[in-house]
Amino acid sequence: MAGGRFAPGHLGELTQLVPFEMVDEALSATRAVQSRLRDLPSRVVIYLVLAACLFPEVGYPGVWRKLTGSLVGLPLATPTASALAQARRRVGSKPLRWLFDLLRGPAATPHGPQTHWRGLLVVALDGTTMTVPDTPAVLTRFTKQAGNHGGTGYPQIRLLALVACGTRTLIDAVFGPTTSGETTYAPRLLPSLRPGMILLADRNFAAQKLIAGIAATGSEVLVRLKNGRRMPVLARYQDGSYLSTLGPVRVRVVDCEITITTTAGKHAGLYRLATTLLDHHRHPADGLATLYHQRWEIETTYLELKSTILGGRVLRARTPEGVTQEIYALLVIYQLLRTAMADATSTRPGTDPDRASFSIAWQTARDQVILAAGVIADTVIDLAGTIGRHVLARLLPTRRPRVSPRIVKRAISKYQARGPRIDRTSYKATTSIEILAAASP
């Protein structure tokens, strides 16, 4: 442990991924170091804010008890809730943003079918909303959304992320009020795209200007279009795709019908995909249609953030600056967990990162904080660590094709709504893809 008043400043085994020196540099770079040594040094406050994202079910005094519970015999401070709040305000959000900017990026894993497609790193872009407290201060920046049922009871923020699909690590993220749409925030993520990536996106991002911006980064793109959107047919290819244009960008368009067969019956849907990969020999239409399914990995990322970590809870912070601080802390914690999982699976060549359980990693990380275990690394580098060993001991089975109805996860009322009963069963599924030929040029 660190000595003296710095002893409570740790994150259990995750401290090895965000060590004392890194936090000190974040504070120094953002000019958030305390002017005099306090009972709550700024470094300790950073770890407190990060640890709070591992324990969203308790208040900050409860988080303090988690950090200090195993530090028996040390002369530790017993700060009040007010003192902890003042310390968080003193530190602010800038050091947390600095840490996120340093830690974000795809995990360093070997190239393989789990993370790459035909040599391209598969990434996805999408957005979600998160709920924040309904306080006068928060409402000065974040608003409630209107809706058919009276709107949301709480203000919300819009979060957009760029995710590496194979490991579900965060490459970049932006957030702000819901008064701006996803396509307004998306251009702020484009500087994080690179040649050698292929970006998957849904119909909301098929705007001509945005696609042109993505193409200008050197990254490839595979985006779904609305089925009724008119696309000029400039040339046809043998795989059923055709050459077209999306604004100033030349694209290949793939029209296909995807059929899902389960014991409950069949369901078919039409998909229209556009890609900047123009060589139909190297990137055939059926492969692109199959690849697009990987876009759903980002939905799993949001599920892990909002359901596994937060448990559907409203964020704690009651001011706009506090909300910013908490969201960056949440993103840092998620990235640390995903990095630990990727490091663990990399010790077993050929292991798909999808088989690592996020819930197991999260619970083990919480245990290590309470035990104050593994804070400082041994002289021998252990990529797996305690978190990784628990993950590897209970790998999930190889993913099976399954379907489940897309429904609202958080009910408007705790009482069952009137109407037909929703089938919430997950079914084993068989998927078939038929490429539809384009009309003559």
Secondary structure as the mmCIF struct_conf table of DSSP 4:
data_model
#
loop_
_struct_conf.conf_type_id
_struct_conf.id
_struct_conf.beg_label_comp_id
_struct_conf.beg_label_asym_id
_struct_conf.beg_label_seq_id
_struct_conf.end_label_comp_id
_struct_conf.end_label_asym_id
_struct_conf.end_label_seq_id
HELX_RH_3T_P HELX_RH_3T_P1 GLY A 4 PHE A 6
TURN_TY1_P TURN_TY1_P1 ALA A 7 PRO A 8
HELX_RH_3T_P HELX_RH_3T_P2 GLY A 12 GLN A 16
TURN_TY1_P TURN_TY1_P2 LEU A 17 LEU A 17
BEND BEND1 VAL A 18 VAL A 18
HELX_RH_AL_P HELX_RH_AL_P1 PHE A 20 ALA A 29
TURN_TY1_P TURN_TY1_P3 THR A 30 ARG A 31
BEND BEND2 VAL A 33 VAL A 33
BEND BEND3 SER A 35 ARG A 36
BEND BEND4 ASP A 39 LEU A 40
HELX_RH_AL_P HELX_RH_AL_P2 SER A 42 LEU A 54
TURN_TY1_P TURN_TY1_P4 PRO A 56 GLU A 57
BEND BEND5 VAL A 58 VAL A 58
HELX_RH_AL_P HELX_RH_AL_P3 TYR A 60 THR A 68
TURN_TY1_P TURN_TY1_P5 GLY A 69 SER A 70
TURN_TY1_P TURN_TY1_P6 VAL A 72 GLY A 73
BEND BEND6 LEU A 74 LEU A 74
HELX_RH_AL_P HELX_RH_AL_P4 ALA A 81 VAL A 91
BEND BEND7 SER A 93 SER A 93
HELX_RH_AL_P HELX_RH_AL_P5 LYS A 94 LEU A 103
BEND BEND8 GLY A 105 GLY A 105
BEND BEND9 GLY A 112 GLY A 112
TURN_TY1_P TURN_TY1_P7 PRO A 113 THR A 115
STRN STRN1 HIS A 116 TRP A 117
TURN_TY1_P TURN_TY1_P8 ARG A 118 GLY A 119
STRN STRN2 LEU A 120 THR A 131
HELX_RH_AL_P HELX_RH_AL_P6 PRO A 136 LEU A 139
TURN_TY1_P TURN_TY1_P9 THR A 140 ARG A 141
HELX_LH_PP_P HELX_LH_PP_P1 LYS A 144 ALA A 146
TURN_TY1_P TURN_TY1_P10 ASN A 148 HIS A 149
BEND BEND10 GLY A 150 GLY A 150
BEND BEND11 GLY A 153 TYR A 154
STRN STRN3 GLN A 156 ALA A 164
TURN_TY1_P TURN_TY1_P11 CYS A 165 ARG A 168
STRN STRN4 THR A 169 PRO A 177
TURN_TY1_P TURN_TY1_P12 THR A 178 THR A 179
BEND BEND12 SER A 180 SER A 180
HELX_RH_AL_P HELX_RH_AL_P7 GLU A 182 TYR A 185
HELX_RH_3T_P HELX_RH_3T_P3 ALA A 186 SER A 192
TURN_TY1_P TURN_TY1_P13 PRO A 195 GLY A 196
STRN STRN5 MET A 197 ALA A 201
HELX_RH_3T_P HELX_RH_3T_P4 ARG A 203 PHE A 205
HELX_RH_AL_P HELX_RH_AL_P8 GLN A 208 ALA A 216
TURN_TY1_P TURN_TY1_P14 THR A 217 GLY A 218
STRN STRN6 GLU A 220 LEU A 225
TURN_TY1_P TURN_TY1_P15 ASN A 227 GLY A 228
STRN STRN7 ALA A 235 ARG A 236
TURN_TY1_P TURN_TY1_P16 GLN A 238 ASP A 239
BEND BEND13 GLY A 240 GLY A 240
STRN STRN8 TYR A 242 LEU A 246
TURN_TY1_P TURN_TY1_P17 GLY A 247 PRO A 248
STRN STRN9 VAL A 249 THR A 262
TURN_TY1_P TURN_TY1_P18 THR A 263 ALA A 264
STRN STRN10 GLY A 265 THR A 275
BEND BEND14 THR A 276 THR A 276
TURN_TY1_P TURN_TY1_P19 HIS A 280 ARG A 282
BEND BEND15 HIS A 283 HIS A 283
HELX_RH_AL_P HELX_RH_AL_P9 ALA A 285 LEU A 291
HELX_RH_3T_P HELX_RH_3T_P5 TYR A 292 TRP A 296
HELX_RH_AL_P HELX_RH_AL_P10 GLU A 297 LEU A 303
HELX_RH_PI_P HELX_RH_PI_P1 GLU A 304 ILE A 309
TURN_TY1_P TURN_TY1_P20 LEU A 310 GLY A 312
HELX_LH_PP_P HELX_LH_PP_P2 ARG A 313 LEU A 315
BEND BEND16 ARG A 316 ARG A 316
BEND BEND17 THR A 319 THR A 319
HELX_RH_AL_P HELX_RH_AL_P11 PRO A 320 SER A 346
TURN_TY1_P TURN_TY1_P21 THR A 347 THR A 347
BEND BEND18 ARG A 348 ARG A 348
TURN_TY1_P TURN_TY1_P22 PRO A 349 GLY A 350
HELX_RH_3T_P HELX_RH_3T_P6 PRO A 353 ARG A 355
BEND BEND19 ALA A 356 ALA A 356
HELX_RH_AL_P HELX_RH_AL_P12 PHE A 358 LEU A 371
TURN_TY1_P TURN_TY1_P23 ALA A 372 ALA A 372
BEND BEND20 GLY A 374 GLY A 374
BEND BEND21 ILE A 376 ILE A 376
BEND BEND22 THR A 379 VAL A 380
BEND BEND23 LEU A 383 ALA A 384
HELX_RH_AL_P HELX_RH_AL_P13 GLY A 385 ALA A 393
TURN_TY1_P TURN_TY1_P24 ARG A 394 ARG A 394
HELX_LH_PP_P HELX_LH_PP_P3 LEU A 395 ARG A 399
STRN STRN11 ARG A 402 VAL A 403
BEND BEND24 LYS A 409 ARG A 410
BEND BEND25 ILE A 412 TYR A 415
HELX_LH_PP_P HELX_LH_PP_P4 GLN A 416 ALA A 417
BEND BEND26 ARG A 418 PRO A 420
HELX_LH_PP_P HELX_LH_PP_P5 ARG A 421 ILE A 422
STRN STRN12 TYR A 427 LYS A 428
STRN STRN13 THR A 430 LEU A 436
HELX_LH_PP_P HELX_LH_PP_P6 ALA A 437 SER A 440
#
